[in-house]
Amino acid sequence: MIDRISIRDFAVIRETEAELYPGLSVITGETGSGKSVVIEALSLALGSRADRTMVRVGAGKARIDLVTSGSPGLFSREISAAGKSLARMDGEIVTLAELQKSAAPLVDIHGQYDHQSLLDPETHIGVLDAFGTDHLKEPLLAVSSAYSAYRETEKSLNELLKSMSLSARETDYMKYEMKEIDEAKPIPGEDAELSDRIAMMKGSEKIFAALSKARELIDGDFELPALAAVGEASDALAGIGGLTEELGALANAVKGAYYDIQEASEQIRAISEKMDFSPSDLDVALSRLDLIDRLKSKYGGDIERVLAHRDECESRLNRSENFETEKEQLEKELSEKREAYRSEAAILSELRQTIAARLEKEITEQLVDLNFMDASFSVRLKTDENLIAERGNDIAEFLLSGGKGQPVMPLASVASGGELSRIMLALKSVTSEYDGIETLIFDEIDSGISGVTAAVVGEKLRKMSKKRQIICITHLPQIAASADHHYVIDKNTDGPVAETTLSEVDGEARIEAVARLLGGRSLTDAALKNARELIEISSD
């Protein structure tokens, strides 16, 4: 719903602002005062085409702001005198397409502007389904479910075709890679062990000599080897370690050193015993490490990735071998789900024909009420057997014959201006309960009507406004008297450039505004009395 409109330097409006409310609001004013300019400004803020001639004479730019109760909460549009246009939603700059997309579900403008959702055939199937929701809800769910099942199987088949269609060359290459890895039989951590072993073999003479000397000095054939000497020192200190804290710490330190030297001696012995290498052992180790390094270089950088690559090749080969079987199974399943979809869609199509006939009847009756005595509304439903969509495979379009002997044609081709507004009123009288649009704006809706038809239009607008916001420009008192809120356009020509303002009137001012529609500029007592009575009758 639109809560407020602010217009600055747009056409004949220098600056005006108005609060808007739920229910039926009408805008009245003298001919040429600029009533349609307000609707044009609304349309521009919601995404219609801009023209630099819309900028008020002498101003650098025009700006229109719409505050709504929904999201986005603020629609803004600027047009510069140089012809540049800028659109914003909630202060963020957006493209015109983004503005139009966000505005479309919120507001419909019926008249000579762009925001008329029912003129777009793509919306017609949704309107028809919403109108028949009591009968179509379950069939629509069944079609949607069948559609989802079909698309899920289709996706599985496409993924299979994309990932499993291996060529003979690819298959042979993966088999070669698996064989190469299987013959090597790499073990995680093996490369690090080999590197250490090779390093020892390459320096075996130097290592053996150093180990032998260390072992001889620690535990060799001396009168008192190093290990024995440290052991005797530890025994000597143990006898005095309990005398002071300092001596106790020293005794423990020497005892710890004894154990460390003893452990080192054992390690030296163990390593020395393994230092029995031959030149052929080194060649074997180097060759093995080279093989593992080549595998790592080709398949991932470490042995774990090499083994993972081998497993992936095996998995893909297994799936490839089963490819044709799985493909045939999915194709069969897809065919079955296509038929299941078409079966549900056919049930939906048959019900839609019934709903379409009911919609045709109700809208034609509304058109007759609105003085389109020979008008005929119809819904053209076509089924596209090749179409698989979530709402079924029907394509709907609303058609209208504007008079006796005239062919039915798409809505946008039938009428314009006031006639089109009344046609839209007839459509909205029947469908607005279902389309979810909160604000309807009608311009020139009373063109070419009067008397009883004008009263009917007022009644329909008032009835529709119980559940949504209606804004209507009118010059007929019957419609103005039906409003919950009445706005008057005033045009001031005293200055160098004419200025138009928009303001709400109430009480006696509203009675006077309706009276002017009845009797012109001269406010007679009879006109005021008639206006008061008309407002009272219309409010009942």
C-alpha positions in Angstrom: 0.0 0.0 0.0 1.2 3.5 -0.8 1.4 5.6 2.5 2.7 8.9 1.1 3.6 10.6 -2.2 6.0 13.5 -2.6 6.4 15.3 -5.9 8.9 18.0 -6.7 9.4 20.0 -9.9 7.4 17.6 -12.0 5.4 19.0 -14.9 3.1 21.7 -13.4 3.8 20.6 -9.8 6.5 22.6 -8.0 6.2 20.8 -4.7 3.4 18.8 -3.2 3.0 16.0 -0.7 0.1 13.9 0.5 -0.6 11.1 3.0 -2.6 8.2 1.4 -4.7 5.7 3.2 -6.5 2.3 2.8 -9.9 2.3 1.2 -11.1 4.4 -1.7 -9.4 7.7 -2.4 -10.5 10.0 -5.2 -8.7 12.9 -6.8 -10.8 15.7 -8.4 -10.1 19.1 -9.9 -10.9 21.5 -12.7 -10.2 20.4 -16.3 -6.5 21.1 -17.0 -5.6 21.4 -13.4 -3.2 18.5 -13.6 -5.1 15.5 -12.1 -3.5 13.0 -14.5 -0.1 14.5 -13.7 -0.3 12.9 -10.2 -1.0 9.5 -11.7 1.8 10.1 -14.2 4.2 10.8 -11.3 3.1 7.7 -9.5 3.6 5.6 -12.6 7.1 7.2 -13.1 8.1 6.3 -9.5 7.1 2.7 -10.2 9.2 2.3 -13.3 7.4 3.9 -16.4 9.5 5.6 -19.1 10.9 9.0 -18.3 11.1 12.1 -20.5 13.0 15.2 -19.7 10.0 17.3 -20.7 8.5 16.1 -17.5 10.9 18.3 -15.6 9.2 21.6 -14.5 10.2 24.7 -16.5 13.2 26.4 -14.8 14.1 23.4 -12.6 17.2 21.2 -12.9 15.5 18.0 -12.1 12.2 16.4 -11.0 11.9 13.9 -8.1 9.1 11.6 -7.0 9.1 9.6 -3.8 6.6 6.9 -2.8 6.6 5.5 0.7 4.9 2.1 1.0 4.0 -0.1 3.9 5.6 -3.1 2.2 9.2 -3.9 1.1 10.8 -2.0 -0.4 9.5 0.8 1.7 10.7 3.7 -0.5 10.6 4.1 -4.3 12.3 7.1 -5.7 12.8 8.4 -9.2 14.7 11.5 -10.5 14.8 13.0 -14.0 17.3 15.7 -14.9 16.6 18.4 -17.4 19.4 16.9 -19.4 17.4 13.7 -19.8 19.2 11.5 -17.3 17.0 9.2 -15.1 17.9 7.7 -11.7 15.9 5.0 -9.9 16.3 4.1 -6.2 14.7 1.6 -3.8 15.2 2.3 -0.1 18.0 4.7 -1.0 19.9 2.2 -3.1 20.4 2.9 -6.8 18.8 0.2 -9.0 18.1 -0.5 -12.6 14.7 0.4 -14.1 14.0 -3.3 -14.6 14.7 -4.0 -10.9 12.4 -1.1 -10.0 9.6 -2.4 -12.2 10.0 -6.0 -10.9 9.6 -4.9 -7.3 6.7 -2.5 -8.0 4.7 -4.9 -10.2 3.2 -7.0 -7.3 2.4 -3.9 -5.3 0.6 -1.5 -7.6 -1.6 -1.7 -10.7 -2.2 1.6 -12.6 -5.1 1.5 -15.1 -5.4 4.2 -17.7 -2.7 5.3 -20.2 0.3 4.2 -18.3 2.5 1.1 -18.0 1.6 -0.8 -14.8 -1.3 -2.9 -16.0 -0.5 -6.5 -15.1 -3.6 -7.9 -16.7 -2.5 -6.7 -20.1 0.5 -9.1 -19.9 -0.6 -12.6 -21.1 2.0 -14.2 -19.0 0.0 -13.2 -15.9 -3.3 -14.7 -17.1 -2.7 -18.3 -16.2 -1.9 -17.2 -12.6 -5.1 -15.1 -12.4 -7.2 -18.0 -13.8 -5.7 -20.4 -11.2 -6.2 -18.0 -8.4 -9.8 -17.4 -9.4 -10.5 -21.1 -9.3 -8.3 -21.9 -6.3 -11.0 -23.9 -4.5 -11.1 -26.4 -7.3 -7.6 -26.2 -8.7 -5.5 -26.2 -5.5 -5.0 -30.0 -5.3 -4.5 -30.6 -9.1 -1.9 -27.8 -9.1 -0.1 -29.5 -6.2 -0.2 -32.8 -8.1 1.2 -31.2 -11.3 3.9 -29.4 -9.3 4.9 -32.6 -7.6 5.0 -34.5 -10.9 7.0 -31.7 -12.4 9.6 -31.8 -9.5 9.9 -35.6 -9.9 10.4 -35.3 -13.6 13.1 -32.6 -13.2 14.9 -34.5 -10.5 15.2 -37.6 -12.8 16.2 -35.4 -15.7 18.9 -33.8 -13.6 20.2 -37.3 -12.6 20.3 -38.4 -16.3 22.1 -35.2 -17.4 24.7 -35.6 -14.6 25.2 -39.2 -15.7 25.7 -38.3 -19.3 28.1 -35.5 -18.4 30.3 -37.5 -16.0 30.1 -41.1 -17.2 30.5 -40.8 -21.0 34.2 -41.9 -21.1 35.8 -42.5 -24.4 37.8 -45.7 -25.1 41.0 -43.7 -24.9 40.0 -42.3 -21.5 39.2 -45.8 -20.2 42.5 -47.2 -21.4 44.4 -44.4 -19.9 42.8 -44.8 -16.5 43.5 -48.6 -16.6 47.1 -47.8 -17.3 47.3 -45.3 -14.3 45.7 -47.9 -12.0 48.2 -50.6 -13.2 51.1 -48.2 -12.7 50.1 -47.5 -9.1 49.2 -51.1 -8.3 52.6 -52.4 -9.5 54.4 -49.8 -7.4 52.4 -50.6 -4.3 53.4 -47.4 -2.5 52.9 -47.3 1.3 52.2 -44.0 3.1 55.4 -42.8 4.8 57.6 -45.0 2.7 59.2 -42.1 0.9 60.4 -40.5 4.2 61.9 -43.8 5.4 63.6 -44.4 2.1 65.2 -40.9 2.2 66.6 -41.5 5.6 67.9 -45.0 4.6 69.6 -43.6 1.5 71.2 -40.8 3.5 72.7 -43.4 5.8 73.9 -45.6 3.0 75.5 -42.7 1.2 77.4 -41.7 4.4 77.8 -45.2 5.8 81.7 -45.1 6.1 81.7 -41.8 7.9 78.8 -42.7 10.1 80.2 -46.1 11.0 83.6 -44.6 11.9 81.9 -41.9 14.1 79.7 -44.5 15.8 82.6 -46.8 16.5 84.7 -44.1 18.1 81.8 -42.9 20.2 81.0 -46.4 21.4 84.7 -47.1 22.2 85.0 -43.9 24.3 81.7 -44.4 26.2 81.9 -48.1 26.8 85.2 -49.3 25.3 88.1 -51.5 26.5 89.6 -49.0 28.8 90.7 -49.2 32.4 87.7 -47.0 33.3 85.3 -46.3 30.3 83.3 -43.1 30.3 80.0 -44.8 31.3 81.7 -46.6 34.2 83.4 -43.4 35.4 80.1 -41.5 35.4 78.5 -44.4 37.2 81.1 -44.3 40.0 80.7 -40.6 40.2 77.0 -41.1 40.6 77.5 -43.6 43.4 79.9 -41.3 45.2 77.5 -38.4 45.2 74.6 -40.6 46.2 76.2 -41.1 49.6 76.2 -37.3 50.3 73.0 -36.3 48.4 70.9 -36.3 51.5 73.0 -33.8 53.4 71.9 -30.6 51.6 69.4 -29.7 49.0 72.2 -28.5 46.7 74.1 -31.8 47.0 70.9 -33.7 46.4 70.3 -31.8 43.1 73.9 -32.5 42.0 73.6 -36.2 42.8 70.3 -36.4 40.7 71.9 -34.6 37.8 74.9 -36.9 37.6 72.6 -39.9 38.0 70.4 -38.7 35.1 73.5 -38.1 33.0 74.6 -41.7 33.6 71.2 -43.0 32.4 71.3 -40.8 29.3 74.8 -42.0 28.4 73.7 -45.6 28.9 70.7 -45.1 26.5 72.9 -43.4 23.9 75.4 -46.3 24.1 72.6 -48.8 23.4 71.4 -46.7 20.4 74.9 -46.5 19.0 75.2 -50.3 19.3 71.8 -50.8 17.5 72.6 -48.4 14.7 76.1 -49.9 14.2 74.6 -53.3 13.8 72.4 -52.1 10.9 75.3 -50.4 9.1 75.8 -53.4 6.8 75.1 -52.0 3.3 76.2 -53.0 -0.1 76.3 -50.8 -3.3 73.4 -52.8 -4.7 71.2 -51.9 -1.6 71.8 -48.2 -2.3 70.8 -48.7 -6.0 67.6 -50.5 -5.1 66.6 -47.8 -2.5 67.4 -45.0 -5.0 65.4 -46.7 -7.7 62.4 -47.2 -5.4 62.4 -43.6 -4.2 62.6 -42.3 -7.8 59.5 -44.4 -8.7 57.6 -43.1 -5.8 58.6 -39.5 -6.6 57.4 -39.9 -10.2 54.0 -41.2 -9.0 53.7 -38.3 -6.5 54.5 -35.8 -9.3 51.9 -37.3 -11.6 49.1 -38.0 -9.2 48.9 -35.4 -6.4 52.1 -34.6 -4.5 52.1 -37.3 -1.8 51.5 -41.0 -1.5 48.0 -40.5 0.1 46.8 -38.6 -3.0 48.4 -41.1 -5.3 46.4 -43.9 -3.7 43.2 -41.7 -3.7 43.7 -41.1 -7.5 43.9 -44.8 -8.0 40.6 -45.4 -6.1 38.9 -42.7 -8.1 40.0 -44.3 -11.4 38.6 -47.6 -10.2 35.3 -46.0 -9.2 34.9 -44.2 -12.5 35.7 -47.3 -14.4 33.2 -49.3 -12.5 30.5 -46.7 -13.1 31.5 -46.5 -16.8 31.1 -50.2 -17.2 27.6 -49.8 -15.8 26.9 -46.6 -17.8 24.6 -48.1 -20.4 22.6 -50.0 -17.9 22.1 -47.0 -15.6 21.4 -44.7 -18.6 18.7 -47.0 -19.9 17.2 -47.2 -16.5 17.1 -43.4 -16.0 15.7 -42.9 -19.5 12.9 -45.3 -18.8 12.2 -43.6 -15.5 12.2 -40.2 -17.2 9.7 -41.4 -19.8 7.4 -42.8 -17.1 7.6 -39.5 -15.1 6.9 -37.5 -18.2 3.7 -39.5 -18.8 2.8 -39.1 -15.1 3.2 -35.4 -15.5 1.1 -35.2 -18.7 -1.6 -37.2 -17.0 -1.8 -34.8 -14.0 -1.5 -31.8 -16.4 -4.5 -33.2 -18.5 -6.7 -33.4 -15.4 -5.7 -29.8 -14.5 -6.4 -28.6 -18.1 -9.9 -30.1 -18.0 -10.7 -28.4 -14.8 -9.3 -25.1 -16.1 -11.7 -25.2 -18.9 -14.6 -25.2 -16.4 -13.0 -22.4 -14.4 -12.4 -20.4 -17.5 -16.1 -20.6 -18.5 -17.1 -19.4 -15.1 -14.6 -16.5 -15.2 -15.9 -15.6 -18.7 -19.4 -15.4 -17.4 -18.7 -13.3 -14.3 -16.5 -10.8 -16.1 -19.0 -10.4 -19.0 -21.7 -9.7 -16.4 -19.5 -7.0 -14.9 -18.9 -5.4 -18.3 -22.7 -5.3 -18.9 -23.1 -3.5 -15.5 -20.5 -1.0 -16.7 -22.5 -0.2 -19.8 -20.5 -2.5 -22.2 -23.8 -4.0 -23.4 -22.5 -6.1 -26.2 -19.1 -6.8 -24.8 -17.9 -10.4 -24.6 -15.0 -11.7 -22.5 -13.3 -15.0 -23.2 -10.3 -17.0 -22.0 -8.3 -18.8 -24.7 -6.6 -21.9 -23.3 -4.1 -23.8 -25.4 -2.2 -27.0 -24.3 1.4 -27.3 -25.4 2.2 -31.0 -25.2 5.9 -30.3 -25.4 5.7 -27.8 -22.5 6.7 -29.1 -19.0 6.2 -26.4 -16.5 5.4 -26.3 -12.8 1.9 -24.9 -13.4 1.1 -27.4 -16.2 1.3 -27.2 -19.9 -1.5 -24.7 -20.6 -1.1 -21.3 -22.0 -3.9 -18.8 -21.2 -4.8 -15.5 -22.7 -7.7 -13.1 -21.9 -9.6 -11.8 -25.0 -12.3 -9.3 -25.4 -14.9 -8.3 -28.0 -15.7 -4.6 -27.4 -19.0 -4.6 -29.1 -21.5 -6.4 -31.3 -19.9 -7.9 -34.4 -16.4 -7.1 -33.3 -13.9 -10.0 -33.0 -12.4 -11.1 -29.8 -8.9 -9.7 -29.4 -6.1 -9.5 -26.8 -7.0 -7.0 -24.0 -4.2 -4.5 -25.0 -5.6 -4.3 -28.5 -9.3 -3.6 -27.7 -9.6 -0.3 -26.0 -7.7 2.6 -24.5 -8.1 5.4 -21.9 -11.4 5.4 -20.0 -12.8 2.3 -21.8 -9.7 0.3 -20.8 -10.0 1.5 -17.3 -13.6 0.3 -17.0 -12.6 -3.0 -18.6 -9.9 -3.4 -16.0 -12.4 -2.5 -13.3 -14.6 -5.3 -14.5 -11.7 -7.7 -14.5 -10.5 -6.5 -11.1 -14.0 -6.7 -9.6 -13.8 -10.5 -10.2 -10.1 -11.2 -9.9 -8.6 -8.7 -7.4 -9.5 -10.9 -4.4 -7.0 -13.4 -5.8 -4.1 -11.5 -7.4 -2.5 -10.2 -4.2 -2.0 -6.6 -5.5 -2.6 -4.1 -2.7 -3.1 -0.9 -4.6 -5.2 -0.2 -7.7 -5.1 3.2 -9.4 -7.7 4.1 -12.0 -7.3 7.1 -14.4 -10.1 8.3 -16.7 -12.3 5.5 -15.4 -15.5 7.6 -15.8 -14.8 8.7 -19.4 -18.0 8.5 -21.4 -20.3 7.4 -18.6 -22.9 9.1 -16.4 -26.0 8.5 -14.3 -26.6 4.9 -13.3 -23.4 3.5 -14.8 -21.4 6.1 -12.8 -23.2 5.0 -9.6 -22.4 1.4 -10.4 -18.7 2.2 -10.9 -18.7 4.0 -7.6 -20.3 1.0 -5.9 -17.8 -1.4 -7.4 -14.8 0.8 -6.4 -16.1 1.1 -2.9 -16.7 -2.7 -2.6 -13.2 -3.5 -3.9 -11.6 -0.9 -1.5 -12.8 -2.9 1.5 -9.8 -5.2 1.0 -7.3 -3.0 -0.8 -6.3 0.6 -1.5 -8.0 2.2 -4.5 -7.0 5.6 -5.9 -9.2 7.0 -8.6 -9.2 10.2 -10.7 -12.8 11.2 -11.4 -15.0 14.1 -12.6 -18.2 12.4 -11.6 -19.9 13.2 -8.3 -21.3 9.7 -7.9 -17.8 8.3 -7.7 -16.4 11.1 -5.6 -19.2 10.7 -3.1 -18.3 7.0 -2.6 -14.8 7.8 -1.4 -13.3 7.3 2.0 -10.7 10.1 1.3 -11.1 13.0 -1.2 -8.2 14.9 -2.6 -8.4 18.1 -4.7 -6.0 19.3 -7.3 -5.7 23.1 -7.4 -3.9 25.0 -10.1 -2.4 28.5 -9.3 -1.7 30.7 -12.4 -0.8 33.9 -10.5 3.0 33.4 -10.9 5.2 33.4 -14.0 4.8 29.6 -14.1 1.5 27.7 -13.2 1.7 25.6 -10.1 -0.4 22.6 -9.1 -0.9 21.3 -5.5 -2.6 18.2 -4.1 -4.5 18.4 -0.8 -7.0 16.3 1.1 -10.4 17.9 1.9 -12.9 16.8 4.5 -16.2 18.0 6.1 -17.7 21.0 4.4 -14.7 21.3 2.1 -15.4 17.9 0.8 -19.1 18.7 0.3 -18.1 21.8 -1.7 -15.7 19.7 -3.8 -18.5 17.2 -4.7 -20.9 20.1 -5.3 -18.5 21.6 -7.8 -18.7 18.3 -9.7 -22.5 18.7 -9.7 -22.9 22.3 -10.5 -19.6 23.8 -11.7 -17.8 26.8 -10.2 -21.0 28.4 -8.8 -21.8 26.7 -5.5 -25.6 26.9 -5.2 -27.5 25.8 -2.2 -29.1 23.1 -4.3 -25.8 21.8 -5.4 -24.5 21.7 -1.8 -27.6 19.9 -0.6 -27.4 17.4 -3.4 -23.7 16.8 -2.7 -24.4 16.2 1.0 -27.2 13.8 0.3 -25.1 12.0 -2.3 -22.3 11.5 0.2 -24.7 10.2 2.8 -26.3 7.8 0.4 -23.0 6.5 -0.9 -21.6 6.0 2.6 -24.5 3.7 3.6 
